[in-house]
Amino acid sequence: MDSPERIICILGMHRSGTSCLTGSLQEAGVNLGECHTWNPFNLKGNRENQEFVDLHDDILASNGGAWDRPPARVSWLPEHELRARQILAHYRESSLLGFKDPRTLLVLEGWKAITDKLEFVGIFRHPNAVAGSLERRSQMARKDALSLWHCYNAILYAEYRRRPFPILCFDDPEELFQAKLDGVIAQLGLVRSADEQRFYDSELKLYDDSAGPRLPWKIGRLYRRLRDVSL
């Protein structure tokens, strides 16, 4: 199949540090294609390639869902498979393509059926921080945000259990997070210039894990499990 030599897929829930991770990998040489570099809720951009986002939205819609209404089951139509192959073929001359879209977690099985070149890197964040951010961005009720957090991150954890891959926690202090991120970059065989300005910007990280009331037990349990397997 016409496709890049390597494909790095960044996995993580909305508002969980996926943009920071993806931007950092881009700085280290990962090709993201044409991606968003600014929006009102992410001043450095979410680093998403709209071709992937549009495909994922269409897949979810064809299954009666959306990013905030995950379908119970997701099936790809032949036209979705064709579009995915065409996207990869467009970047076939790239030695290292990366893509990030939180919706990827909801449609992941389809990607795994199309190519065996996927290399996963994951990231997660405390449920209270995600809920606070979603309330600000999307006016989403806390209960709904926590339910959504569990849906996405349960897939992330299940995929890790199938085949372990690096998972970062965005709740780590900046210095520790950067050290772990450098380790992931090295593990992927990438190099970031020592004098290059870091993509991470603590001023854009508006919510911490201490905000909000106590978590429902199943959400707290999943968060602890993710902490246990994270770097």
Sequence and secondary structure as in RCSB ss.txt:
>XXXX:A:sequence
MDSPERIICILGMHRSGTSCLTGSLQEAGVNLGECHTWNPFNLKGNRENQEFVDLHDDILASNGGAWDRPPARVS
WLPEHELRARQILAHYRESSLLGFKDPRTLLVLEGWKAITDKLEFVGIFRHPNAVAGSLERRSQMARKDALSLWH
CYNAILYAEYRRRPFPILCFDDPEELFQAKLDGVIAQLGLVRSADEQRFYDSELKLYDDSAGPRLPWKIGRLYRR
LRDVSL
>XXXX:A:secstr
    SEEEEEE  TTSSHHHHHHHHHHTT B  SB   BTTBTT    BHHHHHHHHHHHHHTT BTTB  SS  
  HHHHHHHHHHHHHTTT SEEEEE GGGGGGHHHHHHH S EEEEEEE  HHHHHHHHHHHH   HHHHHHHHH
HHHHHHHHHHHHS   EEETTS HHHHHHHHHHHHHHTT    TTS  S  GGG    TTSSS   HHHHHHHHH
HHHH  
